[in-house]
Amino acid sequence: MKRTPQSIERALNEEILRVERERSHEKPNEQALETVEPPAVKQAIRDILSLEPGEPIPATDHEIELFSKIYCLMSTRNRKWLSESHIAFPFAQLSASSIPREAALKSRLRGDTISTAAAQTITGIALRNDFLKLLVMCLPQLELDTYPHLLSLFDNGFMGTVPVHEVGAWYVLTYFQQNIFHVERNVRPIPTRGSTLADLVKPAYILSVHERIFSQLPEAIASARWRSTIDHTPASSDSLFSRLLMSVALNRLMLEQWAYVRRVEAAAPLQLGLLAELEKSAPNGFVQILADYQKDGVIDFCGLTKVLLADALAKRKDIFSPNIVSRIDQQANAIIESSSLEEFSGDMEVNRAFMRFPEHAKALAWLALTWSYLENGAFPEDEPTTHAPTTRLISRRSEIISNGQHMVSLRRLVSTLVMNQSWALPSTERTRLHIQYVGDVRALLFSSLQEAFKRASLAQWNSVLYAENSASDVAQAFQQIGLPPPPDASQTDPSCESPPPP
């Protein structure tokens, strides 16, 4: 049956009645939330769409009335639903340079970490999933018929993690993000013939490379065909609910990117402290020392660590108990083996480095984990049922982490050391500049995402896909992730008729 404004409103009213009946059985003395103040509803819309102060809300009175029912339903699930579910990105936070407090890797949470005691109140991604379903319920039939691939939901989670429902627009964002990183790799200058690693770690050389990249990267992004296509595609007139769906997808991507930046910042002091120690104990690298600790194909990583971190270990007597040695070794193995996990398949450069230099990578993992243990290193905690803001990476009772959000932190701790080949020539200055560069690239990604998508219409979102891909390739890509294929490209994408030159 085709959905109409009347059928949508009837469905929401039925959902409210169903929830009220459930609540009356579970909490007889608690009255269900039936109304909400109009300013709160409008502010929620403004925060999700990241509207500037004074900017009008792009919605009819009837759409705002329908959204107030959604607001009511979500509030019965969790009074803090707007801030706990990767839904909103208020303009004040969007335009700030500091990391939003909501930034977290909620989609990396493992299914077995959610405690049953906390299941009474829905939190995090599960809360967000409910909100997306309610938004989809309110979509006009014409928008669903025209853009089923952008507006339908699919499970974007990883095996073993909490299910993550996402709209097809998420695929457009990941495609856009991959393109930006591809452009960034293309503008990196190739070292001149005969350059040594000692030449490449000099701050003057690194700064010249970064300057060259950032002199070319913004223009390369702006002149890309998919970017030009957005600008030249006429905007469609969209409902409030499709605008919210698109913005929710973008908000989550940006909040997760900020969560990665938070991990870069958390890893930096540990990495720089370790490298400062290695600059004293092995200024020319530890390749030969590593060979000295290898016998019959087996490397004594503990012995290597004792030599390279001798000064720091002298201040802490007998830390290498059998328990700690086993724990560090197992965790180092898990970090290297994470390169074969599906949930890290997108991090191709790091995975290739781990697999290409497994012995050197494990040695750096041993050193980094030991240093973290000595320095009480901790990383952000995203688990909604855990009240501690950070979690120790290595302790006498820590679990061995093999995947999930904490493995993201562990990989970050080691990956920068591996990518910079710190076993060959440890350099705090090179790593400090690399950390700064990673932040600068992410900042450019944020601004590019905002510019391209924050005010884009469905037609413009859709045009990105066809800028550099055929209609059949686009259809196949969506079918592979379990979404309906787009209708005929000539009917859905104005840019297919005669796209302007980039």
N, C-alpha and C positions, 0 to 999 in steps of 0.2 A: 504494500500500500504506500502511495506517495505521501511524504510528509508535508503537512501544511502548517501555517502558524498556529492554527487551532489544535492540531494533533500534537504538535510539540509542547504547547502549554498544558494539554491534557496529560501527556506523558510525565511532565515534571510534577504536576499536582499529584498524580498517582504515586510517584516516587516519594514525595513528601509524606503522603498518607502511610505508605509502607514503612518508612523510617519511623514515623510516629508510633505505629503499632508495635514495632520491635522495641523501641525505647520504653514504651509503657509496660512491656513485660519485663525488661531487664532492670529498669529504674522507675518503679511505679510512682515515686514521689517527685520525680524530676519532670518538669514541663518541657515539651519540645520547643525548640526555637522556631517561631512561626513568622516573625517579622524582623527586619533589620533596618537600621537607620539609612535613609537614602545617601547621605554623604559618605558613609562607609562603603556602600556598593560602588559609588562613582570613584572613590579613591582606590578601590581594588582594581578597577578597570584601568585607571591612570597608571598605577604601579606596574601592572602587567604589560601594558603597551609602552611604558617608559615615556609618557607624555610630559612635555615641558610644562612648567607652571603657566596657567592661562590658556594652554592649548585646548581647543574644544574636543570633547569626546565624540568619536565618529560612530554614533549609535542613535537609533530611534528610541522613542519613549518605550515602545513595546519591547525592544531588545533589552533595554535596561531593566524593565520589569521581569523579563525572563531570567536575566542574569541574577537578579536579587533572589530568585528562587534557588539558583545554583549556589549562591553565597550562603543561603540558609542551610541547604543540605550539607555543604562542606563544613559549616560551623558545627553541625551536630557530630561530625566525625572527629574534628580537632579544632579547637578555638583558634589555634595559631597556624591554621592550614596555609595561609598566604606566605608566611615566612619559612615554613618548614619543608616545602615541597618543590623547590626549584621552579617556581611558577613566575614570581614577580621579580622585576629588576627596576626599582624606582629610578626616575631620571637623576635624582641627586647621587645615587650610587653609580649609575651608568656613566656619569660625567666626572666622577671622582677618580683619583689616581691610586687610592688605597684599595686593598683587597676587601671585597664585601664579606661580611661575617657569614653570609649564607653559602659562600663558595665551599663546595665539598664534592667528594667523589661518591655520591649516593648510589650511582649505578654500578659501583664496584663492590657493594656490600654482598657478602656471601649469604645464601639463604639460611644456613644453619647458625648464623650469628644473631638472628632476630629472636630475642627471648619471648617465650610464651606469656610471661608476666606483663610484658609491654604491649601485647597484642590487643589489649583492651582499647587502647587509643591508637588509631592508625597514624603512622608517621612517614616522613620521607617520601621515597619513590612510590610506595603503595598509595599514599595520600594523593600524590600527583596523578597516578594512574586513574583514580576515581574522578578527579577533576576533568581529565581529558575525555573520559567517557561521557560525562555530562555535557561538555562542550560539543562533542560530535553529535549527541542527541539533538542539539538545537540548530544544526546546520541546515540551511535551506536546501531543498531538493535539487535545485538547479546547480548550485555549487558542487554538490556531491556528484552529480552526473557529469559535470564539466571537468572537475579535478579530483577524481576518486583516488588517484595515486598520491596526491599531496595531502588529502584530508582523511584518509583511512588510517586506522591504527594497526601497528604490528609490534611484536615483541622484539625489542632491540637489546635485550639483556644477554649476558654470557652464561654458559652452562654452569649451574650451581649458584648463580647470583640471584638476587631478588628480581622477579620479572619486571622488565622496564617497558612500558607501553610508550610508543612514540608515533607521531604522525609521519607520513611520507615526506613531508618537508624536511625532516631530519636528514634524509639522504641528500637533498640539495645542499644543505649546510656542510655536510662532510665532504661532498664533492668540491665545493667552493674552498674549503680549508685545505684539502689535498692539493688543489691547484695553486694556492698561495705558497705552500711549502715547496711545490715543484718549481715555481718561479724563483723562489729564494735559492734553491740549489743551482738553478741555471745561471744566476748572476754571480755566483761565487767565482772569484778569479782562480785560475789554475796556477799553482806555484811555478816559478820559472825553473827551467831545466838546470839541474845541478844543485838545487836548494837542499840544505840539510835540515834535520829537525831542529838543530840549534838556531838556524836562521829563522825558521818558521815560528819559534816561540818568543822571538824578540817583540817586546811591546810595540815598538814603532811599526814593525811589519804588520802585526795583528790590527792595530788601530787603522792603518792604511787600508787594509782589506775591509774592515767594517765600514769605513767611510765610503769606500767604493760601492759596497753592496747597498748601503742605504741611500746613495745618490742615484741608484738605478732601480731599486726594488719598488718604490711607490709608483713610479711612472710605468714600470712593467705591469703592475697590477691594474693601474687605471686604464692602460691601453689594451688589456686582454679582451678577447672577443666576447667572452661571457659577461664582462663588466660593461662593455659598450652595449650589449644586447639589452641589459636591464634598463639602461638609460633611454633606449630608443623604442622600448615596448610600451604601448599605451596602457595606462593603469586601468585595471578592472574596478568595478564598483562592488565592494565586498561587504558581507555582513559582519557584524561585530564579532560573531563567534569564530569565523574563519580568521579574522585579524588576531583574535586572542590565541587561537591554535598556533598560528605561525610565530607569534611573539613568544609563546611558551616554549616552543622548540628552540628558538634563538636564545632565549634567556638561559635555558639549561646548558646549552653549548658554551655560552660565555662564562657561566658560573663554574662549569667544570674546568674550563681553561684557566680561570683564576685559581682554582684548586691546585692545578699543576704548578702554577707560579708560586703558590704558597709552599709547595714541596721543594721547589728550587731554592727558595729563601731559607727553608729549614735545613737543607743539606749543605748550604754554602759554608757556614762556620766549621762544620765537621770536615768537609773536604779541604778547606784552606788550612785548617790546623794540622791535618794529616800530612798534607804536601809540605808544609813548613818543616815538619819533622823529617820527611824524606829528603828534603833539600840538604839537611845536615848529615843524615846517615848514608844517603846514596845519591849525591848530587848529579852523577852521570847515569843514573838509572840502576835497576837491580837485576838486569837480564843475566849477568854472569853469576851474581849471588844466587839467583833462582836455580841456575844450572848446578851450582854446588850443592844444593839441597835436594837434588833429584838422584834417585838410585833405583835401578831396575824398573824405570818407568813410573815410579811413585815419588811424589814430591812431598816433602815435610813442610807444609805451609805454616805450621805452628812454629817450627824452628826458624823459618825465614822471618816470621813476624817478630819473634823475640830479638833477632839481630837488628832488624830495621827500626824497631820501636824501643830499643834498649833503654834509652834515657827516660822515656815516659813510663816504661814498665818498672824501672828501678824505684819509682815513687809508690808503686802498688805491689806489695809482696804477694807472691803465690796466687795470682789471679787465674792462672791456667789450670784450674782443677779439671779432672776428667770430664765432668759435666759440662763446663764452659767450652772446653776444646771440642767436644762432640757437638754441642749446640751451635757453635760458630761454624764448624765444618759443614754440618747439615744445612744451615741457613745459606752459606756461600754456594753450596751445590744447587739449592733451590733457586737462587738468584740467576745463576747461569742457565739452568734448565728452563727458566721462565720464557726464554727466547722461543721455545717451541709451543707455548700455550696460545690458543686461539685468541684470547682476550688481549694479548700483546702483539698480535700479528700486524697491526698497523704501525708499530714502532720499528720499522724495517732496518733503519740505520743502526740502532742499538743492537737489535737481534743479530745482524750480520757481524758486528764487532765482537759480541759475546761468542759467536760460533767460530769466528776466524781466529781468535786468540783466547781459547778457553782456559789455558794454564795461566796466562798473564791476567786474565779477567778474574779468575778465582783468587789469585794472589792479592789483587787489589781489593776483592770482596773481603778476604780475610783481614787485610789491613784496616779497611774501612769499618768493618764490624767490631774489630778489637778497639779501634780508636773511639767508636761510638760507645762501646761498653765503658771505656775509661772516662769518657766525658759525659756520661749519662745522657747520651743523645736521644732525642724524642722527635716524633713527627705528629702532624695534625691527626686528630681522631674524628672520623666522620660518622661513626656508628651512632644512630639516633638514640639508642638506649644506654649509651655510655656517657656519663656526665663529665669525665676528665677531658680537658681540651687537647691533651697530647698523650701519646703512648710510647713507652720505652721500646727501642728496637731490639736491644739485646739485654737480657738480665738473666739471673740464675734460674728464673722460672718462666721465661718468655716461651711462647709457643713457636714452633717452626712454621713460618709463613710461606706458603707455596703459591698463593694467588691473591686476588682481591685488592682492596684499596691500600693495604699496608705493603703489598709487594710493589705497588707503584712507587711508594716511598723508598723502599729498599733498592729498587732498580735505579731510581734517581740518584741515590747516594753513590752508587758504583758507576753508573753509565758515563757521567762526565769524566771521571778518572780514566775510564777505558777509551772513550772517544778521543781524549787528548794524549793517549799513549803514555800515561804517567809512569809506566814501568821503564820506559826508555829515557825519559828526561822529565822528572817532576818539576813543576813550575807553578807556584802560587799565583804569580802575576798573569800567566796565560789563562789559568782557570778562573781567576777573578774577572778577566775581560770576557771570557766565554760565558760566564753566568750573567754578566751585564748584557751581553749580546742576545742571549736567550730571552731575557726580559724585554728587550727592545723589539725583537721579532714578534713576540706575543702581543705587545702593545700595538704594533702595526696591524696584526691580525684582528684585534678587537675593533680598532677604528675602521678597518675595511668591512668587517661584518656589520657594524652599525650603519655605515654609509650605504652599503648595498641592500640590506634587508630590513632594517628597523621600520621603514615606512613603505616597503615594497608591497604591491598588491599580488593577488594570486597569479595573475597573468605574468607579472614580472618575475616572481619566483619560478614559474614554469619555464620562462624563456631561457634561464640559465642552462637548463638541461639540453636544449636544442642548439645552443650556440656552437658547440664543437662535437655534437654526437647526432647520429641519425635517429629517426623515430623508432626504428626497430631496436637499436641499441638501448635507447631509453626504456622502452617497454620491457626488454629482457632484464635490465638492471632492477627494475621494480618487482618483476615477477620472482627474481632470485631471492629477494628479501621477504617474499610473501605478501606483496601488495598487488592490487589490481593494476593492470597496465593502463597507461593513459589512453584516452580516446584518440581518434585519428589526429595526428599532429597539426594538420592543416586547419582543423576546427578549433583546437585549443591554444595554439601558439601563434600569435600574430607575427612573430619574427621569422616564421618559416616561409612567409610569402616572398619577401625580398629584403633580407637583412642588410642594414647599412654596413659599409666597410668599417673595420675597427680603427 
